[in-house]
Amino acid sequence: MGFFAKYRDEYVANLKLAVPVALSQLGYVIVQVSDNLMVGMYGGSDPVPLSAVSFGGIVIYVLYFLGLGITLGITPLVGELFARGNRREPAGYLQSALILYTVLGVVIMSLQLAATPLLYKLGQPKEVVDMAVPYYRLLSYSVLPVMVFGAFKQFLEGVGNTKIAMAILIFTNMVNIFFNWVFIFGNLGFEATGVYGAGLATLISRILNPILIAVVFVAVPKYRAYLAMFSRKLDFMRKCVRLLQMGIPIAGQMVLESSAFVVTSIMMGWFGTEAIGANHIGATYGNCAFMMSLAIGSAVTIRVSHGYGVRSARRVRMAVLSSLHMAVAWGLLTMTGFILLRKVMPLPFTDNATMAAMASQFIILYGIYQVSDTMQCILVGVLRGLQDVRAIMLISFVSYILLNIPVGYFAAFVLGFGPEGLISGYTFGLTAAALMLWFRYRRSMANMCGSGLLRGK
């Protein structure tokens, strides 16, 4: 049997789950991209509006990813139970998650709003911060609906449905773009509000997400059945503890990884307004490419959790290896595209020649680490599916805090490589993460097979 034939069914199974997730995850990025593109058009050759959206969007990432990461904890728990034919326990997890994530959403939103004055303490140009603050506040308000939506979305992924969230996010992305056109440029009789309008459009679209997905759960019988199993006798505390045991390490990994990008972006501001905008153009394309990696990672979490649920080592291994093959292929494709199209890619975002030229150089560096980034993302998804999530926080701390940030700072300010040196730190951090996560996966599989938790070759 040829190599492709051996894994063909695995690739198909991955893609059936990954493509809808990719479109769903891309939805989050499209919101940011549409803000960037339309604010860039609004600003023209003035770099301040685009830099304000960049700064306001990046500083919110740390707490935003804390909340988003916690919601991912429900997927492997539900996936394992679903594979065993258990339906009542997943319903209990959904009920607990909706309560827990709502409370955490309020807390995170409050912390983000309370942190607003700190934006002026990060060494950024004052005119950028002044314009970014209202945008930042509107994004802070959107955290609560994001977390409620996350409870429903990640539950659906656990039971193997990735299409409903995709359809909802595509629709609300179109709503976001429409309201961007209305509020940013002042159409349909509204006043042009620029950056503030972009934030308002994003908030509206994110509020729609949990409303629409709740309607689906009420309207579709097989999902309404889960709501019917909600109970006042819910073992709430036990389920919350389990959700947090899974969610906090996942969130910690996401926070540590995003911290490297946040700190690097803040240091980028020390090189001026054009550097902020140029870096954000490169990061935007990097995020778009990352969405497919994240989708394959989500798909492998679902498939590994189902294999783990029926205790099949073979199902787990085949899902992992096929996902890694796809990861390498996607990483090489995006790296090649970034390098070849580097001079064209900045043009839709800005008329500022200096910013565009700088961005084209940054895009090369964003392309170089694509394979490592995709690999580490898939391996995080694998460990989530195996419910082995504690180690990923330590790995992330070493990779992103001890390696990524210091290497970037040293290259930029000590060796004198400037902004390009900051971005080079990502390659070191992401490559280290991919290697350590691979060794952790191998160790976990050996332990689980040795203990009888997984059976078969």
C-alpha positions in Angstrom: 0.0 0.0 0.0 1.4 3.4 -1.0 2.0 6.2 1.5 -0.9 8.4 0.3 -3.3 5.4 0.1 -2.4 4.4 3.7 -3.4 7.8 5.0 -6.0 8.9 2.5 -9.0 8.2 4.7 -7.3 9.9 7.6 -6.7 13.0 5.5 -10.3 13.1 4.4 -11.5 12.6 8.0 -9.3 15.5 9.1 -10.5 17.8 6.4 -14.1 17.1 7.0 -13.7 18.5 10.5 -10.9 21.0 9.8 -12.4 22.9 6.9 -15.5 24.1 8.7 -13.3 24.9 11.8 -10.9 26.8 9.6 -13.7 28.9 8.2 -15.0 29.4 11.7 -11.6 30.4 13.1 -11.0 32.5 10.1 -14.1 34.3 11.1 -12.4 35.7 14.1 -9.5 36.9 12.0 -11.7 38.3 9.2 -13.2 40.6 11.8 -9.7 42.0 12.6 -8.7 42.0 8.9 -11.8 43.9 7.8 -11.2 46.4 10.6 -7.6 46.8 9.4 -8.4 47.1 5.7 -11.2 49.5 6.1 -9.5 51.6 8.7 -6.4 51.6 6.5 -8.6 52.9 3.6 -10.1 55.5 5.9 -6.6 56.7 7.1 -5.0 56.7 3.6 -1.4 57.7 3.9 -1.9 58.6 7.6 -0.4 55.7 9.6 -2.1 56.6 12.9 -5.6 54.9 12.4 -4.2 51.6 11.3 -1.6 51.7 14.1 -4.4 52.4 16.6 -6.4 49.4 15.5 -3.2 47.4 15.6 -2.3 48.5 19.1 -5.8 48.3 20.5 -6.3 44.9 19.1 -3.0 43.4 20.2 -3.0 44.6 23.9 -6.4 42.9 24.4 -5.0 39.5 23.4 -3.6 38.3 26.7 -6.9 38.4 28.7 -8.9 37.6 25.6 -7.0 34.4 25.0 -7.3 33.5 28.7 -11.1 33.4 28.3 -11.0 31.8 24.8 -8.6 29.2 26.0 -10.7 28.2 29.0 -13.7 27.5 26.7 -11.6 25.0 24.7 -11.5 22.7 27.8 -15.0 21.4 27.2 -14.2 19.9 23.8 -12.0 16.9 24.8 -14.2 16.1 27.9 -17.4 16.0 25.7 -15.5 14.2 22.9 -14.4 11.3 25.1 -17.9 10.9 26.6 -19.6 11.2 23.2 -17.4 8.5 21.7 -18.6 6.1 24.5 -22.3 6.9 23.7 -22.9 9.0 26.9 -25.2 11.9 26.3 -26.3 13.0 29.8 -22.9 13.9 31.0 -22.0 16.1 28.0 -25.4 17.9 28.6 -24.2 18.6 32.2 -20.9 19.9 31.0 -22.7 22.3 28.6 -24.9 23.6 31.4 -22.0 24.1 33.8 -19.9 25.7 31.0 -22.6 28.2 30.2 -22.8 29.4 33.8 -19.0 29.3 34.5 -18.0 31.0 31.2 -20.6 33.7 31.7 -19.2 34.5 35.1 -15.6 34.4 33.8 -16.6 36.6 30.9 -17.8 39.3 33.2 -14.6 39.1 35.3 -12.3 39.2 32.3 -14.2 42.1 30.7 -14.0 44.0 34.0 -10.3 43.4 34.2 -9.7 44.6 30.7 -11.7 47.8 31.3 -9.8 48.4 34.5 -6.5 48.1 32.7 -7.3 50.8 30.2 -5.0 53.5 31.8 -2.1 51.1 31.4 -2.2 51.6 27.6 -0.5 55.0 28.1 2.4 53.3 30.0 3.6 51.1 27.2 5.8 53.6 25.4 3.6 54.0 22.3 3.0 57.3 20.4 0.3 59.2 22.3 -1.8 60.0 19.2 -2.0 56.2 18.6 -3.1 55.4 22.1 -5.7 58.2 22.2 -7.3 56.7 19.1 -6.9 53.1 20.3 -8.5 53.4 23.7 -12.2 53.6 22.5 -11.6 50.7 20.2 -10.0 48.7 23.0 -13.0 49.4 25.3 -15.5 48.1 22.7 -13.4 45.0 22.2 -13.4 44.5 25.9 -17.2 44.5 26.0 -17.2 41.8 23.4 -15.4 39.2 25.6 -18.6 38.1 27.4 -20.5 37.1 24.2 -17.4 35.5 22.9 -17.2 33.2 25.9 -20.9 32.3 25.9 -20.6 31.5 22.2 -17.5 29.5 22.9 -19.4 27.2 25.3 -21.8 26.2 22.6 -19.2 26.1 19.8 -16.7 23.9 21.7 -19.5 21.6 22.8 -20.5 21.1 19.2 -16.9 20.4 18.2 -16.8 17.8 21.0 -19.8 15.9 19.5 -18.2 16.2 16.0 -20.2 19.1 14.5 -18.0 21.9 13.2 -20.4 23.3 10.5 -23.0 25.1 12.6 -20.4 27.6 14.1 -18.9 28.0 10.7 -22.3 29.1 9.2 -23.0 31.5 12.0 -19.5 33.1 11.9 -19.6 33.6 8.1 -23.0 35.4 8.5 -21.9 37.6 11.4 -18.6 38.4 9.6 -20.7 39.8 6.8 -22.7 41.8 9.3 -19.4 43.1 10.7 -18.1 44.2 7.3 -21.5 45.9 6.6 -21.4 47.9 9.8 -17.7 48.7 9.2 -18.8 50.4 6.0 -21.6 52.2 7.8 -19.7 53.4 10.9 -16.1 53.8 9.7 -16.9 55.9 6.6 -20.3 57.4 7.6 -22.7 55.8 5.2 -26.5 55.6 5.4 -26.7 58.9 7.2 -24.3 58.0 10.1 -21.4 60.1 11.1 -17.9 58.8 10.0 -16.3 57.5 13.2 -13.2 55.7 11.9 -11.5 53.5 14.4 -14.4 53.7 16.9 -16.8 52.6 14.2 -14.7 49.5 13.6 -14.9 48.6 17.2 -18.6 49.1 17.3 -19.2 46.9 14.3 -17.1 44.2 15.9 -19.1 44.3 19.1 -22.4 44.0 17.3 -21.2 41.0 15.3 -19.9 39.3 18.4 -23.2 39.8 20.3 -25.1 38.1 17.5 -22.9 35.0 17.7 -24.3 33.5 21.0 -27.8 34.6 20.1 -27.8 32.7 16.8 -26.2 29.6 18.1 -28.7 29.5 21.1 -31.5 29.6 18.5 -30.0 26.6 16.7 -29.9 24.6 19.9 -33.5 25.4 20.6 -34.7 24.8 17.0 -32.8 21.6 16.2 -34.3 18.5 18.0 -31.0 16.6 18.5 -29.4 19.6 20.2 -32.6 20.6 22.0 -32.4 17.2 23.6 -29.2 18.3 25.4 -31.0 21.4 26.7 -33.8 19.1 27.9 -31.3 17.2 30.0 -30.3 20.3 32.0 -31.1 19.7 35.7 -31.3 21.6 39.0 -29.5 18.7 40.5 -26.5 19.4 38.4 -23.1 18.4 40.0 -22.0 21.9 39.2 -18.8 22.2 41.3 -17.4 18.9 40.2 -17.9 19.8 36.5 -16.6 23.3 36.9 -13.4 21.9 38.5 -13.0 19.5 35.6 -13.6 22.2 33.0 -11.0 24.4 34.7 -8.5 21.6 35.1 -8.7 21.2 31.3 -9.3 24.8 30.4 -6.7 26.7 32.5 -3.6 24.9 31.1 -4.9 25.4 27.6 -5.6 29.0 28.3 -2.2 29.3 29.9 -0.5 28.0 26.8 -2.5 30.5 24.7 -1.7 33.4 27.0 2.0 32.6 27.1 2.1 32.3 23.3 0.1 35.4 22.7 2.3 37.3 25.3 5.3 36.8 23.0 3.4 38.5 20.2 2.0 41.2 22.5 5.4 42.1 24.0 7.0 42.0 20.6 4.3 44.3 19.2 4.8 46.7 22.1 8.6 46.8 21.6 7.9 47.3 17.9 6.2 50.6 18.9 9.5 51.8 20.2 10.6 52.0 16.5 7.8 54.4 15.5 4.3 54.5 14.1 5.2 53.0 10.7 6.8 50.0 12.4 3.6 49.3 14.4 1.5 49.3 11.3 4.0 47.3 9.2 4.3 44.7 11.8 0.5 44.4 12.1 0.2 43.9 8.4 2.6 41.0 8.6 0.9 39.6 11.8 -2.5 39.8 10.1 -1.3 37.5 7.3 0.4 35.3 9.8 -2.9 35.0 11.7 -4.8 34.2 8.6 -2.4 31.3 7.8 -2.5 30.2 11.4 -6.2 29.7 11.2 -5.8 26.6 9.0 -3.2 25.3 11.5 -5.6 25.9 14.3 -8.4 24.1 12.4 -6.2 21.0 11.8 -5.3 21.2 15.5 -9.0 21.4 16.5 -9.8 18.5 14.1 -7.1 16.4 15.7 -8.3 17.2 19.2 -11.8 15.9 18.2 -10.4 12.8 16.5 -7.9 12.0 19.3 -10.5 12.6 22.0 -12.8 10.1 20.2 -9.9 7.6 19.8 -9.0 8.1 23.5 -12.7 7.6 24.4 -12.7 4.1 22.9 -9.1 3.4 24.1 -7.7 2.8 20.6 -4.0 3.6 20.3 -4.1 3.0 16.5 -6.9 5.5 16.0 -5.0 8.1 18.0 -1.7 7.5 16.1 -3.2 7.6 12.7 -5.0 10.8 13.5 -1.8 12.4 14.8 0.5 11.4 12.0 -2.0 12.4 9.2 -2.4 15.7 10.9 1.3 16.3 11.1 1.7 15.5 7.4 -0.9 18.1 6.6 0.8 20.6 9.0 4.1 20.3 7.2 2.4 20.7 3.8 0.5 23.8 4.9 3.5 25.3 6.6 5.7 24.9 3.4 2.9 26.3 1.2 2.3 29.4 3.3 6.0 30.0 3.7 6.5 29.9 0.0 3.6 32.2 -0.7 4.7 34.8 1.9 8.2 35.0 0.4 7.0 35.1 -3.2 4.2 37.6 -2.6 5.8 39.8 0.0 5.8 43.0 -2.1 2.1 42.6 -3.1 0.6 41.6 0.3 1.0 45.0 2.1 -0.7 47.0 -0.7 -4.4 46.5 0.3 -3.7 47.9 3.8 -1.9 51.2 3.3 -0.9 54.0 0.9 2.1 54.8 3.0 5.2 53.7 1.0 7.5 53.5 4.0 5.1 51.2 5.9 4.5 49.0 2.8 8.2 48.6 2.2 8.8 47.7 5.8 5.9 45.3 5.9 7.2 43.4 2.8 10.4 42.7 4.8 8.5 41.6 7.9 6.4 39.2 5.8 9.4 37.2 4.8 10.2 36.7 8.5 6.6 35.8 9.2 6.8 33.2 6.5 10.0 31.6 7.8 8.4 30.2 11.0 5.2 28.8 9.4 6.2 25.2 9.5 7.2 25.4 13.2 4.1 27.3 14.1 1.8 24.8 12.4 3.6 21.8 14.0 3.4 23.2 17.5 -0.3 24.1 17.0 -1.2 20.5 15.9 0.8 18.9 18.8 -1.0 21.2 21.3 -4.3 19.9 19.8 -3.1 16.3 20.2 -2.2 16.7 23.9 -5.6 18.4 24.4 -7.3 15.4 22.9 -5.3 13.1 25.2 -6.3 15.3 28.2 -2.6 15.7 28.8 -2.5 19.5 29.2 -0.5 20.3 32.2 2.9 20.1 30.5 2.0 22.5 27.7 2.1 25.5 30.1 5.7 24.8 31.1 6.7 24.1 27.5 5.1 27.4 26.5 6.8 29.3 29.3 10.2 28.1 28.2 9.5 28.6 24.5 7.9 32.0 24.5 9.0 33.7 27.7 12.5 32.4 28.2 13.4 32.1 24.5 11.2 34.0 22.1 11.1 37.4 23.9 14.7 37.5 25.0 16.1 36.4 21.7 14.0 39.0 19.9 15.1 41.8 22.2 18.7 40.7 22.0 18.6 40.6 18.2 16.8 43.9 17.9 18.5 46.1 20.4 21.8 44.5 21.3 22.9 43.2 17.9 21.2 46.2 16.3 19.0 44.3 13.8 16.1 46.5 14.6 12.4 45.5 14.0 13.4 42.5 12.0 15.4 41.2 15.0 12.2 41.3 17.1 10.3 39.1 14.6 13.2 36.6 14.4 12.5 35.7 18.0 9.3 34.0 16.9 11.3 31.4 15.0 13.3 30.4 18.0 10.3 30.2 20.3 8.0 28.3 18.0 10.6 25.8 16.9 11.5 25.1 20.5 7.8 24.6 21.3 7.3 22.2 18.4 10.2 20.0 19.4 9.3 19.8 23.1 5.6 19.1 22.4 6.6 16.3 20.1 8.7 14.6 22.8 5.8 15.1 25.3 3.4 13.4 22.9 5.8 10.5 22.5 6.1 10.1 26.2 2.4 10.4 26.8 1.6 7.7 24.3 4.3 5.4 25.7 2.8 5.9 29.2 -0.8 5.4 28.2 0.0 2.3 26.2 2.2 0.9 28.9 -0.5 1.4 31.6 -3.3 -0.1 29.4 -5.1 3.2 29.1 -4.7 2.9 25.3 -4.8 -0.5 23.6 -3.6 -1.8 20.2 -0.7 -1.0 18.1 
